[in-house]
Amino acid sequence: MSFTKLRELRDRFEQQWINGGFIFGYENEINENHNNDYPLLVVLPPTSELPSTEGDVQEEYTFECLVTKPYYQNQAGSLDVVFSLLEQEGLTWLQRVLDSYTNKEVILSPDSISVEREKELYNDKLIQVRLTFTLNTFSHSLLAMDEALVMSYDPKVWLKADMGVKTEFFGGNEVVNKWIDQSSNGNDFVQTTSTAKPIYKYENTDNGYPYLEFDGANDFMSCINNSIDGSDGLNHEYTIIWVAKPTSEANSSFLSKNGGGTNIQRININVSRNINDIVISGFLYDPQGEEMELDSDYEYGTSVVGFDFHNKGFHLFANQTQIGHDNESGWLHSNWVFGDTSPIVLGANKYISPTNFFQGNVQELIIFNHDAVTHDQVKQINRYLQHKYKI
């Protein structure tokens, strides 16, 4: 056994687990202090049997890992769904570990994964998924290449309702207090006021995937960083793609970035239902307050929508089809900044004293903070998301 390699693997495991606490140790450490950050990943050290070595070329390390979280007992009938989501978190973490080895120096052994479900453990109301797998020099893929394709386009925000959703129990519902950014840029979205937290739902969904339900009354979330790339809040050219379904005919703000001060650009995207259609309005304001508005509609239902501002032009996409375009040739947008005094807001029109709350279900949000994402690539991402969500 190479203990240098084992330490490197342990560090890589912790680095790629971004959704909760991490322990490299034993099961009796799970609830020693009852203050874990769930979902908790526990990686048990390899067993005493030494990994097999062939001419110092191949080593095999067999790991047993536990993904653990509380289960709310009054969520009747939802245990199987919660287990499935927990399994997905564990498998996605393992795929991240594998993907981080770009030269394939550490790869999953074929057919080496086993998954077990366990509940009511350690004197706490916990459930866990036990993953066992072997790492060696063989290649095996867990997930389609589509997610790697999206990551290759360098998203600055990637929120997925089936991954990294931190919840608490409030008012008879499981509500969301943190939505962890899966792009690894740390642009998590949060809500600290219990009455303004969206509800997390994963039972009997339209496409089998969970979603965050915003109530249209006061629910919203905001990015923990005023700037998603450490500079001017949001680039003067950008692409935003989301999967959602509005449930109200009231005109409501799905996403906004409204900074204060002089020479500050602002954006507001309104989405609502209109009988059998979804109506979308994009509002872009230049630093002098001049407005560009783009309105369109598409068939009602859960949809993949793309929105971008490139080369002085506004574009809207719905399920791979461009549904709107506008252009302001006189705008000197290369000098614009959104400012870093307020964050991007999901579900309301501004961060301070928010209003115009969105009512509906949100499953995914991706933001690219540059102009390099082409319209063909937007359509590629749309196809991937349509396939994932059965649209």
C-alpha positions in Angstrom: 0.0 0.0 0.0 1.3 3.4 -0.9 0.5 5.6 2.1 1.4 8.7 0.0 -1.2 7.7 -2.5 -3.7 7.0 0.2 -3.3 10.4 1.7 -3.7 12.0 -1.7 -6.9 10.0 -2.3 -8.2 11.0 1.1 -7.6 14.7 0.4 -9.2 14.4 -3.1 -12.3 12.7 -1.5 -12.8 15.6 0.9 -12.1 18.3 -1.8 -14.8 16.9 -4.1 -17.4 16.5 -1.4 -19.0 20.0 -1.3 -22.4 19.4 0.1 -21.8 18.8 3.8 -19.4 17.5 6.4 -16.6 15.0 5.8 -15.0 12.3 8.1 -12.1 10.0 7.2 -12.6 7.6 10.0 -15.0 5.1 11.5 -18.8 4.7 11.9 -18.7 5.5 15.7 -17.5 9.0 14.9 -20.7 9.9 13.0 -22.7 11.2 16.0 -20.1 11.6 18.7 -21.1 15.3 19.2 -24.5 15.3 17.3 -23.4 18.4 15.5 -22.7 17.1 12.0 -23.2 19.1 8.8 -25.5 16.9 6.8 -25.4 15.3 4.3 -22.3 13.8 5.9 -19.8 11.7 4.0 -17.8 9.2 6.0 -14.9 7.4 4.2 -13.7 4.3 6.1 -10.0 3.6 5.8 -9.2 0.7 3.5 -9.3 -2.8 5.1 -6.1 -4.4 6.4 -5.8 -6.5 3.2 -3.1 -4.8 1.1 -4.0 -3.6 -2.4 -2.8 -5.8 -5.2 0.2 -4.5 -7.1 1.4 -5.6 -10.5 4.9 -4.5 -11.2 4.3 -1.2 -9.3 1.9 -0.2 -12.2 -1.5 -1.0 -10.7 -2.8 -0.7 -7.2 -6.3 -1.5 -6.0 -7.9 0.4 -3.1 -11.3 -0.8 -2.0 -13.3 1.8 0.0 -16.5 1.7 2.0 -18.2 5.1 2.2 -21.3 6.2 4.1 -23.6 9.1 2.9 -25.7 10.0 5.9 -28.5 12.5 6.7 -31.5 12.9 9.0 -34.9 11.6 7.9 -38.0 13.5 8.9 -40.4 10.7 10.1 -43.6 12.6 9.4 -42.6 12.8 5.7 -44.9 9.8 5.1 -44.1 7.7 2.0 -41.0 9.7 1.0 -38.3 7.4 2.3 -37.6 5.7 -1.0 -37.3 9.1 -2.8 -34.9 10.5 -0.1 -32.8 7.3 -0.4 -32.6 7.8 -4.2 -31.5 11.4 -3.8 -28.9 10.4 -1.2 -27.6 7.7 -3.6 -27.4 10.3 -6.4 -25.3 12.6 -4.1 -22.9 9.8 -3.4 -22.5 8.7 -7.0 -22.1 12.2 -8.2 -19.4 12.8 -5.6 -17.6 9.7 -6.8 -17.8 10.8 -10.4 -16.3 14.2 -9.4 -13.4 12.4 -7.8 -12.9 10.4 -11.0 -13.2 13.4 -13.3 -10.6 15.3 -11.3 -8.0 12.8 -12.5 -7.8 14.2 -16.0 -5.0 11.8 -17.0 -7.0 8.8 -15.8 -4.3 7.9 -13.2 -7.1 6.9 -10.8 -10.1 5.1 -12.3 -13.0 3.0 -11.1 -12.7 -0.7 -11.4 -15.5 -2.1 -13.6 -18.5 -3.5 -11.8 -17.0 -2.7 -8.4 -19.8 -0.6 -6.9 -22.3 -1.9 -4.5 -25.0 0.3 -2.8 -26.9 -0.5 0.4 -29.6 1.5 2.2 -29.8 1.7 6.0 -32.1 3.7 8.3 -32.6 4.7 12.0 -28.9 4.5 13.0 -26.7 5.7 15.8 -29.5 6.6 18.2 -30.4 9.4 15.8 -33.2 9.4 13.2 -30.6 9.0 10.4 -30.6 7.2 7.1 -27.5 6.4 5.1 -26.3 4.9 1.8 -23.3 2.6 2.0 -21.1 2.8 -1.1 -18.4 0.2 -1.7 -16.1 0.6 -4.7 -12.6 -0.2 -5.9 -10.2 2.2 -7.6 -7.6 1.0 -10.0 -6.4 1.7 -13.6 -9.5 0.6 -15.5 -12.0 3.0 -17.0 -15.6 3.1 -16.0 -18.1 6.0 -16.3 -21.1 6.6 -14.0 -22.7 9.5 -15.7 -23.3 10.7 -19.3 -20.7 13.0 -20.8 -23.3 15.8 -20.9 -22.4 17.2 -17.5 -18.7 17.3 -18.4 -19.7 19.2 -21.6 -21.5 21.8 -19.5 -18.5 22.1 -17.2 -16.2 22.6 -20.1 -18.1 25.8 -20.9 -17.1 27.2 -17.5 -20.3 28.0 -15.7 -20.0 30.3 -12.7 -23.2 29.2 -11.1 -24.8 25.7 -11.3 -27.7 24.9 -9.1 -29.4 21.5 -9.3 -32.4 20.5 -7.2 -31.2 16.9 -7.1 -27.9 17.9 -5.6 -26.6 20.1 -2.8 -29.9 21.2 -1.3 -29.6 21.9 2.4 -32.9 21.8 4.3 -34.6 22.2 7.7 -38.1 21.4 9.0 -40.3 24.5 9.4 -44.1 24.9 9.6 -44.8 21.3 8.6 -42.6 21.5 5.5 -39.0 20.7 4.5 -37.7 24.1 3.5 -34.5 25.1 1.8 -31.9 27.3 3.6 -29.0 26.7 1.2 -28.6 25.6 -2.4 -25.0 24.7 -3.0 -23.3 25.7 -6.2 -22.2 22.7 -8.2 -19.8 24.6 -10.4 -17.2 24.6 -7.6 -17.1 28.4 -7.6 -18.8 28.8 -4.2 -21.7 30.8 -5.5 -24.2 29.2 -3.2 -27.7 30.7 -2.9 -29.2 31.1 0.6 -32.2 32.2 2.6 -31.9 32.8 6.4 -35.5 33.8 7.1 -37.6 30.7 7.7 -40.8 32.2 6.4 -39.1 33.2 3.1 -37.6 29.8 2.4 -38.9 27.8 -0.6 -40.3 24.3 0.1 -38.3 21.3 -1.1 -40.5 18.8 -2.9 -39.5 15.4 -4.3 -42.7 13.3 -4.2 -44.8 12.7 -7.3 -43.0 15.3 -9.4 -43.7 15.8 -13.1 -40.4 14.3 -14.3 -39.1 12.3 -11.3 -36.7 15.0 -10.2 -37.1 17.2 -7.1 -37.8 20.9 -7.2 -37.8 24.1 -5.1 -41.3 25.5 -4.7 -41.5 29.3 -4.5 -44.8 30.5 -3.1 -45.2 33.9 -4.8 -45.7 35.6 -1.5 -42.3 36.1 0.1 -40.0 33.2 -1.0 -36.7 34.1 -2.6 -33.0 33.2 -2.4 -29.9 35.2 -3.1 -26.3 34.4 -4.0 -23.8 34.6 -1.0 -21.4 36.6 -3.3 -22.3 40.0 -4.8 -19.9 39.1 -7.6 -19.9 35.6 -9.1 -16.4 35.9 -10.5 -14.7 38.3 -8.1 -15.0 41.3 -10.4 -18.0 43.4 -11.5 -20.9 41.4 -10.2 -21.9 40.0 -13.6 -20.2 40.3 -16.9 -21.5 42.7 -19.6 -22.1 39.6 -21.7 -23.6 36.4 -20.2 -25.9 33.4 -20.6 -28.5 32.2 -18.2 -30.2 28.8 -18.6 -32.9 27.4 -16.2 -35.5 24.6 -15.8 -38.7 25.8 -14.2 -42.5 25.9 -14.3 -44.4 29.0 -13.2 -47.7 28.3 -11.5 -49.3 31.8 -11.3 -50.6 34.2 -13.8 -49.3 37.1 -11.8 -46.3 38.8 -13.5 -43.4 37.9 -11.2 -39.6 38.2 -11.1 -37.8 34.9 -11.7 -34.3 36.4 -11.5 -32.8 39.8 -11.0 -29.5 41.7 -10.5 -30.1 45.2 -9.5 -27.1 47.1 -8.1 -27.1 50.6 -6.7 -24.9 53.6 -7.5 -24.0 55.3 -10.7 -23.0 53.7 -14.0 -24.6 50.4 -13.0 -26.4 48.0 -15.3 -29.5 46.1 -14.1 -31.4 43.1 -15.2 -34.8 41.6 -14.4 -36.5 38.5 -15.9 -40.2 38.1 -15.4 -41.9 34.8 -15.9 -45.6 33.9 -15.5 -48.3 31.6 -16.7 -51.0 32.6 -19.1 -53.6 29.8 -19.5 -51.8 27.4 -21.9 -48.6 29.5 -22.3 -45.7 30.8 -20.3 -45.0 34.5 -20.8 -41.5 35.8 -20.3 -40.2 39.3 -20.3 -36.6 40.3 -20.1 -35.7 43.8 -19.0 -32.1 45.2 -19.4 -31.2 48.7 -18.2 -28.1 50.5 -19.3 -26.2 52.6 -16.8 -28.3 55.7 -17.9 -31.5 53.9 -17.2 -32.4 53.3 -20.8 -34.5 50.1 -21.1 -34.4 47.2 -23.5 -37.4 44.9 -23.2 -37.9 41.5 -24.9 -41.2 39.7 -24.6 -42.2 36.2 -25.8 -44.1 33.1 -24.8 -43.9 29.4 -25.1 -46.0 26.3 -24.3 -47.0 25.8 -20.7 -45.1 23.2 -18.6 -41.7 22.6 -17.2 -39.3 24.0 -19.7 -35.6 24.7 -20.4 -35.2 28.4 -21.0 -32.1 30.2 -22.2 -31.5 34.0 -21.9 -28.4 35.8 -23.1 -27.0 39.2 -23.9 -24.2 39.1 -26.5 -22.9 41.7 -28.9 -25.6 44.3 -28.0 -28.3 41.7 -28.6 -30.9 40.1 -26.3 -31.8 36.5 -27.1 -34.4 34.1 -25.7 -34.5 30.3 -26.1 -37.1 27.8 -25.0 -36.5 24.0 -25.4 -33.8 24.6 -28.1 -35.9 27.1 -30.2 -35.0 30.8 -30.3 -38.3 32.6 -29.4 -37.1 36.2 -29.3 -34.4 38.6 -30.2 -33.8 42.4 -29.9 -30.8 44.6 -30.5 -29.6 48.1 -29.5 -26.7 49.0 -31.8 -26.1 52.3 -30.0 -25.4 50.7 -26.6 -21.7 50.9 -25.5 -22.1 47.7 -23.4 -18.4 46.9 -23.2 -18.0 49.5 -20.5 -21.0 48.3 -18.4 -20.7 46.7 -15.0 -23.5 45.3 -12.8 -21.7 46.4 -9.6 -20.8 44.3 -6.6 -23.1 46.0 -4.0 -25.9 43.5 -4.3 -26.3 39.8 -5.2 -28.2 37.9 -7.9 -31.7 37.2 -6.6 -33.7 34.1 -7.5 -37.5 34.6 -7.0 -37.8 38.4 -6.5 -36.9 41.7 -8.2 -34.3 42.9 -5.8 -32.3 42.0 -2.7 -33.2 45.0 -0.4 -37.0 45.2 0.3 -37.8 42.6 -2.4 -41.2 42.5 -4.2 -42.8 40.9 -7.2 -42.1 37.3 -6.0 -42.0 34.4 -8.3 -44.5 31.6 -7.9 -43.5 28.2 -9.3 -41.1 25.3 -9.3 -37.4 25.6 -10.0 -35.2 22.6 -10.8 -32.0 23.9 -12.3 -30.1 27.2 -12.9 -26.9 27.7 -14.8 -25.1 31.0 -15.3 -22.2 31.6 -17.7 -20.4 34.8 -17.0 -18.7 35.4 -20.4 -19.5 35.7 -24.1 -17.9 32.5 -25.3 -21.1 30.3 -25.1 -22.4 30.2 -28.6 -26.1 29.7 -29.6 -25.3 26.2 -30.8 -23.8 25.4 -27.3 -26.9 26.9 -25.7 -28.9 24.5 -27.8 -26.6 21.6 -26.7 -27.2 22.4 -23.1 -30.9 22.7 -23.7 -30.9 19.2 -25.3 -29.1 17.8 -22.3 -31.5 19.3 -19.8 -34.6 18.3 -21.9 -33.3 14.7 -21.9 -32.6 14.8 -18.2 -36.0 16.2 -17.2 -38.0 14.3 -19.9 -39.2 17.5 -21.6 
